[in-house]
Amino acid sequence: MEIFSAYHTTGGAMLFAGGLALLQLLVADVAGMKVPHIPGAPIEPNHKSFLFRASRSLGNMNESISIFILFCISGIVLMADPVWLGRFALGYVGARALYMLCYWFNIKLARSAFFGISLVALILMGATVVLGLKH
């Protein structure tokens, strides 16, 4: 079990990602109740609608979180460098949190920038696992 202690940062980032996904789910659900919106019905694609932006933020997180989880788990199992894996995992989650806020508040340019940063963090996580980057 001591080997896993080296991946404390990566585990913390995974916990934070789970919390972030849960927060987005709750906010999207509450936004749907306030409109009101029929659960399961399509949401009109309109960036002026907070419900649309909250739902898209959650949907976009869902599109990338499986890659994040796979890179975290494979990095731990294959004993990738824990420092770099943890840094890039935190980078991904931090960028996703800022992306979420920018999407909620309709700050388009910053939203795109944080999406790009989260994508680069995922690529670097994969590279850390595949190439075995050392600190």
DOKOL-859153 format. One record per atom (N, C-alpha, C): atom name; z, x, y. Coordinates in steps of 0.2 Angstrom, whole numbers, plus 5000, padded with zeros to 4 digits. Last residue first. Layout:
REM DOKOL-859153
selum:zz:xx:yy
CA:Z:X:Y
...
***
This chain:
REM DOKOL-859153
selum:zz:xx:yy
N:4937:5055:5065
CA:4939:5056:5072
C:4941:5063:5073
N:4921:5051:5057
CA:4928:5054:5057
C:4930:5055:5064
N:4910:5039:5050
CA:4912:5043:5056
C:4919:5045:5055
N:4902:5035:5038
CA:4909:5038:5037
C:4911:5042:5043
N:4891:5028:5038
CA:4890:5035:5040
C:4897:5038:5039
N:4896:5014:5035
CA:4890:5018:5031
C:4890:5025:5032
N:4907:5012:5044
CA:4907:5011:5037
C:4902:5015:5033
N:4901:5015:5056
CA:4907:5018:5054
C:4908:5018:5047
N:4890:5006:5056
CA:4889:5013:5056
C:4895:5017:5054
N:4898:4994:5058
CA:4894:4995:5052
C:4892:5003:5051
N:4903:4996:5070
CA:4908:4995:5064
C:4904:4997:5058
N:4892:4997:5078
CA:4896:5003:5077
C:4901:5002:5071
N:4888:4983:5077
CA:4883:4989:5074
C:4887:4995:5073
N:4899:4977:5083
CA:4897:4976:5076
C:4893:4981:5073
N:4897:4983:5096
CA:4903:4984:5092
C:4902:4983:5085
N:4885:4977:5100
CA:4885:4984:5099
C:4891:4986:5095
N:4889:4963:5100
CA:4884:4965:5096
C:4884:4973:5094
N:4898:4964:5111
CA:4901:4962:5104
C:4896:4964:5099
N:4889:4968:5121
CA:4895:4972:5119
C:4897:4971:5112
N:4881:4956:5122
CA:4878:4962:5120
C:4884:4967:5118
N:4891:4947:5126
CA:4888:4946:5119
C:4885:4952:5117
N:4894:4952:5138
CA:4899:4952:5133
C:4896:4951:5126
N:4881:4949:5145
CA:4883:4956:5144
C:4889:4957:5139
N:4881:4935:5144
CA:4876:4939:5141
C:4878:4946:5140
N:4892:4933:5153
CA:4892:4930:5146
C:4887:4934:5142
N:4887:4938:5165
CA:4893:4941:5161
C:4893:4939:5154
N:4877:4928:5167
CA:4876:4935:5167
C:4881:4939:5163
N:4885:4915:5167
CA:4879:4917:5163
C:4878:4924:5162
N:4898:4907:5167
CA:4896:4914:5170
C:4891:4917:5166
N:4905:4895:5163
CA:4897:4895:5164
C:4895:4901:5169
N:4917:4895:5158
CA:4917:4894:5165
C:4909:4895:5167
N:4914:4897:5144
CA:4918:4891:5146
C:4917:4890:5154
N:4908:4909:5144
CA:4904:4903:5142
C:4907:4897:5145
N:4918:4917:5148
CA:4912:4917:5153
C:4908:4911:5151
N:4927:4916:5137
CA:4929:4914:5144
C:4923:4913:5149
N:4919:4921:5127
CA:4921:4914:5127
C:4923:4912:5134
N:4917:4934:5131
CA:4911:4930:5131
C:4913:4923:5131
N:4931:4938:5130
CA:4928:4938:5137
C:4921:4934:5137
N:4932:4938:5116
CA:4936:4934:5120
C:4933:4933:5127
N:4922:4947:5112
CA:4921:4940:5110
C:4925:4935:5115
N:4927:4959:5117
CA:4921:4956:5120
C:4920:4949:5118
N:4938:4959:5108
CA:4939:4959:5116
C:4933:4956:5119
N:4932:4960:5096
CA:4936:4954:5097
C:4937:4954:5105
N:4925:4972:5097
CA:4921:4966:5096
C:4925:4960:5098
N:4935:4981:5100
CA:4930:4980:5105
C:4926:4974:5104
N:4942:4981:5088
CA:4945:4978:5094
C:4940:4977:5100
N:4932:4987:5080
CA:4935:4980:5079
C:4938:4977:5085
N:4932:4999:5086
CA:4926:4995:5086
C:4928:4988:5085
N:4945:5004:5083
CA:4943:5003:5090
C:4937:4999:5090
N:4945:5003:5069
CA:4950:4999:5073
C:4947:4998:5080
N:4935:5012:5066
CA:4934:5006:5063
C:4939:5001:5067
N:4941:5024:5071
CA:4935:5021:5074
C:4934:5014:5072
N:4953:5025:5063
CA:4953:5025:5070
C:4947:5022:5073
N:4949:5025:5049
CA:4953:5019:5052
C:4953:5019:5060
N:4934:5028:5042
CA:4938:5031:5047
C:4942:5025:5050
N:4934:5019:5027
CA:4930:5022:5033
C:4936:5024:5037
N:4937:5015:5013
CA:4941:5020:5017
C:4937:5023:5023
N:4931:5005:5007
CA:4928:5011:5007
C:4931:5017:5010
N:4940:4995:5011
CA:4940:4996:5004
C:4936:5003:5003
N:4939:4995:5025
CA:4945:4996:5022
C:4945:4998:5015
N:4925:4992:5026
CA:4928:4998:5029
C:4934:5000:5026
N:4925:4979:5020
CA:4921:4985:5017
C:4924:4992:5020
N:4932:4972:5030
CA:4935:4973:5023
C:4931:4979:5019
N:4925:4974:5042
CA:4932:4976:5041
C:4934:4977:5034
N:4912:4969:5038
CA:4913:4976:5040
C:4920:4978:5040
N:4916:4955:5035
CA:4913:4960:5030
C:4914:4967:5032
N:4920:4951:5048
CA:4925:4951:5042
C:4922:4956:5037
N:4908:4953:5055
CA:4914:4956:5057
C:4919:4957:5051
N:4900:4943:5049
CA:4898:4950:5049
C:4904:4955:5050
N:4907:4932:5052
CA:4907:4934:5045
C:4905:4941:5044
N:4906:4930:5065
CA:4912:4932:5063
C:4912:4934:5055
N:4894:4926:5070
CA:4895:4933:5070
C:4901:4935:5066
N:4894:4912:5070
CA:4887:4916:5068
C:4889:4923:5067
N:4906:4908:5076
CA:4905:4907:5069
C:4899:4911:5066
N:4902:4911:5089
CA:4908:4915:5086
C:4907:4914:5078
N:4893:4901:5092
CA:4891:4908:5092
C:4896:4913:5089
N:4902:4890:5090
CA:4896:4891:5086
C:4893:4898:5086
N:4910:4892:5101
CA:4913:4892:5095
C:4907:4893:5090
N:4901:4891:5112
CA:4905:4897:5111
C:4908:4897:5104
N:4896:4878:5109
CA:4891:4884:5108
C:4895:4890:5108
N:4907:4870:5113
CA:4904:4870:5106
C:4900:4876:5105
N:4909:4874:5126
CA:4914:4875:5122
C:4912:4875:5114
N:4896:4869:5131
CA:4898:4876:5132
C:4903:4878:5127
N:4898:4855:5128
CA:4892:4859:5126
C:4894:4866:5126
N:4909:4852:5136
CA:4909:4851:5129
C:4904:4855:5126
N:4905:4854:5149
CA:4910:4859:5146
C:4910:4858:5139
N:4888:4853:5154
CA:4894:4850:5151
C:4898:4855:5148
N:4879:4861:5160
CA:4883:4858:5164
C:4889:4855:5161
N:4870:4864:5149
CA:4875:4869:5151
C:4880:4867:5157
N:4866:4854:5137
CA:4867:4854:5144
C:4872:4859:5146
N:4862:4846:5123
CA:4861:4853:5126
C:4861:4853:5133
N:4873:4834:5117
CA:4867:4835:5122
C:4867:4842:5124
N:4878:4835:5101
CA:4880:4836:5108
C:4874:4838:5112
N:4877:4823:5087
CA:4875:4829:5091
C:4877:4829:5098
N:4893:4818:5079
CA:4886:4816:5083
C:4884:4823:5086
N:4905:4822:5074
CA:4899:4823:5070
C:4892:4821:5073
N:4914:4811:5084
CA:4914:4817:5080
C:4908:4817:5075
N:4908:4806:5099
CA:4909:4804:5092
C:4909:4810:5088
N:4918:4809:5114
CA:4912:4811:5110
C:4913:4809:5103
N:4923:4803:5130
CA:4924:4804:5123
C:4917:4805:5119
N:4929:4817:5133
CA:4922:4814:5135
C:4922:4807:5135
N:4940:4821:5126
CA:4941:4819:5133
C:4935:4815:5136
N:4936:4825:5114
CA:4940:4819:5114
C:4941:4816:5121
N:4929:4836:5116
CA:4926:4831:5114
C:4930:4824:5114
N:4940:4844:5121
CA:4934:4843:5125
C:4930:4837:5123
N:4947:4846:5109
CA:4950:4842:5114
C:4945:4840:5119
N:4937:4853:5101
CA:4939:4847:5099
C:4942:4843:5105
N:4936:4865:5109
CA:4930:4861:5108
C:4932:4854:5106
N:4949:4869:5108
CA:4947:4868:5114
C:4941:4863:5114
N:4950:4872:5094
CA:4954:4867:5097
C:4952:4865:5104
N:4940:4882:5092
CA:4940:4875:5089
C:4944:4870:5092
N:4946:4892:5100
CA:4939:4889:5102
C:4938:4882:5099
N:4957:4895:5093
CA:4958:4892:5100
C:4951:4889:5102
N:4951:4899:5081
CA:4955:4893:5081
C:4956:4890:5088
N:4945:4911:5086
CA:4941:4906:5083
C:4945:4899:5083
N:4957:4918:5090
CA:4952:4916:5095
C:4947:4911:5092
N:4963:4920:5078
CA:4966:4916:5083
C:4961:4914:5088
N:4954:4928:5071
CA:4956:4922:5068
C:4959:4917:5074
N:4954:4939:5080
CA:4948:4935:5079
C:4949:4928:5076
N:4968:4943:5077
CA:4966:4941:5084
C:4959:4937:5084
N:4966:4947:5064
CA:4971:4942:5066
C:4969:4939:5073
N:4957:4958:5066
CA:4955:4952:5062
C:4960:4946:5063
N:4965:4966:5074
CA:4959:4964:5076
C:4957:4958:5072
N:4975:4969:5064
CA:4977:4966:5070
C:4971:4963:5073
N:4967:4977:5055
CA:4970:4970:5053
C:4972:4966:5059
N:4964:4988:5063
CA:4958:4983:5061
C:4961:4977:5059
N:4977:4993:5065
CA:4973:4991:5071
C:4967:4986:5069
N:4980:4996:5052
CA:4984:4992:5055
C:4980:4989:5061
N:4975:5005:5043
CA:4970:5000:5045
C:4974:4995:5049
N:4985:5013:5038
CA:4981:5016:5042
C:4976:5011:5046
N:4991:5004:5029
CA:4994:5005:5035
C:4990:5009:5040
N:4984:5005:5017
CA:4982:5000:5021
C:4986:5001:5028
N:4990:5016:5010
CA:4983:5017:5013
C:4981:5011:5018
N:5002:5010:5006
CA:5002:5015:5012
C:4995:5016:5015
N:5000:5004:4994
CA:5000:5000:5000
C:5000:5004:5006
***
